[in-house]
Amino acid sequence: VHSRAPNLPAASRRSRRSRPTGRRVPWISINWRIASKLKEMKNSRSTLLIAGAVWLLLVSLGFASMNTFAGTAGVPGNAPVMWPADSSIALDPSKLTLVLVLHPKCACSIASVHELARVLEHAKSPVKTYLLFTLPLDADESWKRGAIYQKAAALPDSTVFIDNGSQEAARLGAFTSGQTLLYRPDGTLIFQGGITYARGHEGDNEGSVMLLKTIETFGERPAAETSGNVFGCSLWDPSEAPQ
């Protein structure tokens, strides 16, 4: 004998079929996942924007610091108004004598050499040029090599002078790499200062213009009017004179 299920009202059968099963409805699950992804993307975008802003700030501060450093002049020179009698460098008796004092391991030095080359290229009067490289007493051979020596030796009528212990720099009152001095044949100082507009930067600058004018007029302008800031590394501590 087969038992038959009791006949239930239609409403009752519908209610059984629509009873919740505990499973998530598919379209609700998809929307929830999309919303979660959008939230993650929004958070990631915010993080990237913050990171980008911080990066831009750090880069700006870095450039500002570099510009500040590049535009900071070194200790000004205090050259003797007459050529020092005890100098190991020979004053030329027939033409102007120019001395460019350099630190061989200062990145700013090469810019000074290039600027001097431009000045001498346009100078009408002959100039005897000395490239004075200051070295510590314990300097090894690496201090005496490099492209800067080759550039210096290639200048017209130039002599490279190695200043062990910075004694000549001290006699000439130079404290900063790039200090440029110009003397008449009678030993009178007619120019002292720098010939770059910033540390390690080449280009038109007041110092180079003044030096060229002084050479062209053979030193008719007084030295007080032909001095400029020196942009370069320190040669030695001004408070401790080289022995």
C-alpha positions as CSV (number, residue, x, y, z in Angstrom):
1,V,0.0,0.0,0.0
2,H,1.5,3.3,-1.0
3,S,1.0,6.2,1.3
4,R,0.3,9.5,-0.3
5,A,1.6,12.8,1.0
6,P,-1.2,15.0,2.4
7,N,-2.5,17.6,0.1
8,L,-1.2,21.0,1.3
9,P,-2.6,24.4,0.3
10,A,-0.8,26.1,-2.5
11,A,0.3,29.0,-0.2
12,S,1.9,26.5,2.2
13,R,3.9,24.9,-0.6
14,R,5.1,28.3,-1.9
15,S,6.3,29.2,1.6
16,R,8.3,26.0,1.9
17,R,10.1,26.6,-1.4
18,S,10.9,30.2,-0.5
19,R,12.2,29.4,3.0
20,P,15.8,30.8,3.5
21,T,18.5,28.2,3.1
22,G,21.4,30.2,4.8
23,R,23.2,30.7,1.5
24,R,24.1,34.2,0.1
25,V,22.1,35.3,-2.9
26,P,24.6,35.4,-5.8
27,W,24.0,39.0,-6.9
28,I,24.4,40.2,-3.3
29,S,27.7,38.4,-3.1
30,I,29.0,40.0,-6.3
31,N,28.0,43.5,-5.2
32,W,29.7,43.0,-1.9
33,R,32.9,41.9,-3.6
34,I,32.8,44.9,-5.9
35,A,32.2,47.3,-3.0
36,S,35.2,45.7,-1.1
37,K,37.5,46.0,-4.2
38,L,36.4,49.6,-4.7
39,K,37.2,50.4,-1.1
40,E,40.6,48.7,-1.4
41,M,41.3,50.8,-4.6
42,K,40.3,54.0,-2.9
43,N,42.6,53.2,0.1
44,S,45.4,52.4,-2.3
45,R,44.8,55.5,-4.3
46,S,44.9,57.6,-1.1
47,T,48.1,55.9,-0.1
48,L,49.7,56.6,-3.5
49,L,48.7,60.2,-3.4
50,I,50.1,60.6,0.1
51,A,53.4,58.9,-0.9
52,G,53.6,61.0,-4.0
53,A,53.1,64.2,-2.1
54,V,55.8,63.2,0.4
55,W,58.2,62.3,-2.4
56,L,57.6,65.7,-4.1
57,L,58.2,67.4,-0.8
58,L,61.5,65.5,-0.2
59,V,62.7,66.2,-3.8
60,S,61.9,69.9,-3.4
61,L,63.7,70.1,-0.1
62,G,66.7,68.3,-1.7
63,F,66.9,70.8,-4.6
64,A,66.5,73.7,-2.2
65,S,69.3,72.4,-0.1
66,M,71.5,71.9,-3.2
67,N,70.8,75.4,-4.5
68,T,71.6,76.8,-1.1
69,F,74.9,75.0,-0.9
70,A,75.8,75.9,-4.5
71,G,75.1,79.5,-3.9
72,T,77.0,79.7,-0.6
73,A,80.4,81.5,-1.1
74,G,83.5,80.3,0.7
75,V,85.8,82.2,3.0
76,P,87.0,85.3,1.1
77,G,90.6,85.7,0.3
78,N,93.0,88.1,2.0
79,A,95.7,88.5,-0.6
80,P,98.7,90.7,0.1
81,V,98.6,94.0,-1.9
82,M,102.2,93.3,-3.0
83,W,103.6,90.0,-4.2
84,P,105.1,88.1,-1.3
85,A,108.9,88.2,-1.4
86,D,109.2,84.8,0.1
87,S,106.9,83.1,-2.5
88,S,108.3,80.1,-4.3
89,I,106.3,81.2,-7.4
90,A,108.2,83.5,-9.7
91,L,106.5,86.9,-10.5
92,D,106.8,87.6,-14.3
93,P,108.7,90.9,-14.8
94,S,107.2,91.6,-18.2
95,K,103.5,90.6,-18.1
96,L,100.6,90.0,-15.7
97,T,100.9,87.0,-13.3
98,L,97.8,85.1,-12.5
99,V,97.4,82.5,-9.8
100,L,94.4,80.2,-9.6
101,V,94.4,78.3,-6.3
102,L,92.7,74.9,-6.4
103,H,91.8,71.9,-4.3
104,P,92.5,68.9,-6.5
105,K,89.7,66.8,-5.0
106,C,87.1,69.6,-5.0
107,A,84.3,69.0,-7.6
108,C,84.0,72.8,-7.9
109,S,87.7,73.2,-9.1
110,I,87.1,72.1,-12.7
111,A,84.4,74.8,-13.2
112,S,87.0,77.4,-12.2
113,V,89.6,76.0,-14.6
114,H,87.0,76.1,-17.5
115,E,86.1,79.7,-16.7
116,L,89.7,80.7,-16.6
117,A,90.2,79.0,-20.0
118,R,87.4,81.2,-21.4
119,V,88.9,84.4,-19.9
120,L,92.4,83.7,-21.3
121,E,90.9,82.8,-24.7
122,H,89.5,86.3,-25.0
123,A,92.2,88.2,-23.2
124,K,94.2,90.6,-25.3
125,S,97.2,91.0,-23.0
126,P,99.6,88.1,-22.3
127,V,99.3,86.5,-18.9
128,K,101.6,84.1,-17.1
129,T,99.3,81.6,-15.4
130,Y,100.0,79.4,-12.4
131,L,97.6,76.7,-11.3
132,L,98.4,76.2,-7.6
133,F,97.2,72.9,-6.3
134,T,97.1,72.7,-2.5
135,L,97.8,69.3,-1.0
136,P,98.1,68.1,2.6
137,L,101.6,67.0,3.7
138,D,100.5,63.4,3.9
139,A,98.9,63.3,0.5
140,D,99.5,60.2,-1.6
141,E,100.0,60.1,-5.4
142,S,96.2,60.0,-6.1
143,W,96.1,63.7,-5.2
144,K,98.4,64.4,-8.1
145,R,96.5,62.6,-10.8
146,G,93.2,63.3,-12.6
147,A,91.5,65.1,-15.4
148,I,91.8,68.5,-13.6
149,Y,95.6,68.4,-13.9
150,Q,95.4,67.8,-17.6
151,K,92.9,70.6,-18.1
152,A,95.1,73.0,-16.1
153,A,98.3,72.1,-17.9
154,A,96.5,72.7,-21.3
155,L,95.9,76.4,-20.5
156,P,98.1,78.8,-22.5
157,D,101.4,79.8,-20.9
158,S,100.5,77.9,-17.7
159,T,102.5,76.2,-15.0
160,V,101.1,73.6,-12.6
161,F,102.5,74.2,-9.1
162,I,102.1,71.6,-6.4
163,D,101.7,73.3,-3.0
164,N,102.5,70.6,-0.3
165,G,101.1,71.7,3.0
166,S,99.3,74.7,1.5
167,Q,102.2,77.0,2.4
168,E,101.9,79.1,-0.9
169,A,98.1,79.3,-0.5
170,A,98.7,80.7,3.0
171,R,101.2,83.3,1.7
172,L,98.7,84.4,-0.9
173,G,95.9,84.6,1.6
174,A,93.7,82.0,-0.2
175,F,91.2,80.0,1.9
176,T,88.8,78.7,-0.8
177,S,89.4,76.6,-4.0
178,G,88.8,78.9,-7.0
179,Q,90.5,81.9,-5.5
180,T,92.0,83.9,-8.4
181,L,94.8,86.5,-8.0
182,L,96.2,88.8,-10.6
183,Y,99.4,90.9,-10.1
184,R,101.1,93.5,-12.2
185,P,104.8,93.0,-13.2
186,D,105.8,95.4,-10.4
187,G,104.0,93.0,-7.9
188,T,100.9,95.1,-7.3
189,L,97.6,93.2,-6.7
190,I,94.9,94.2,-9.2
191,F,92.4,91.4,-8.8
192,Q,91.3,88.8,-6.3
193,G,88.1,86.8,-6.1
194,G,86.2,83.9,-7.7
195,I,85.3,83.4,-11.4
196,T,82.2,81.2,-11.1
197,Y,78.7,82.2,-10.2
198,A,78.1,79.2,-7.9
199,R,79.9,76.1,-6.7
200,G,80.7,73.8,-9.6
201,H,78.7,75.9,-12.1
202,E,80.0,77.4,-15.3
203,G,78.6,80.3,-17.2
204,D,78.6,84.1,-17.4
205,N,79.4,85.6,-14.1
206,E,80.6,88.9,-12.6
207,G,84.0,87.6,-11.5
208,S,85.1,86.4,-14.9
209,V,83.9,89.7,-16.5
210,M,85.8,91.8,-14.0
211,L,89.0,89.6,-14.5
212,L,88.9,89.9,-18.2
213,K,88.4,93.7,-18.1
214,T,91.3,94.0,-15.7
215,I,93.6,92.0,-18.0
216,E,92.5,94.0,-21.0
217,T,93.3,97.3,-19.3
218,F,96.5,95.8,-17.8
219,G,95.3,96.5,-14.3
220,E,94.3,100.1,-14.5
221,R,91.3,99.4,-12.3
222,P,92.0,99.3,-8.6
223,A,91.9,95.9,-6.9
224,A,89.1,97.0,-4.5
225,E,86.7,97.3,-7.5
226,T,87.7,94.0,-9.1
227,S,86.9,91.4,-6.4
228,G,84.2,88.8,-6.4
229,N,82.9,85.9,-4.2
230,V,84.7,82.6,-4.3
231,F,82.6,79.5,-4.7
232,G,84.5,76.3,-3.8
233,C,85.7,74.0,-1.1
234,S,87.8,75.1,1.8
235,L,91.6,74.7,1.3
236,W,92.5,74.7,4.9
237,D,91.2,75.9,8.3
238,P,91.7,79.7,8.4
239,S,92.2,79.4,12.2
240,E,95.1,77.1,11.8
241,A,97.8,78.5,9.5
242,P,99.8,75.9,7.6
243,Q,103.3,75.3,9.0
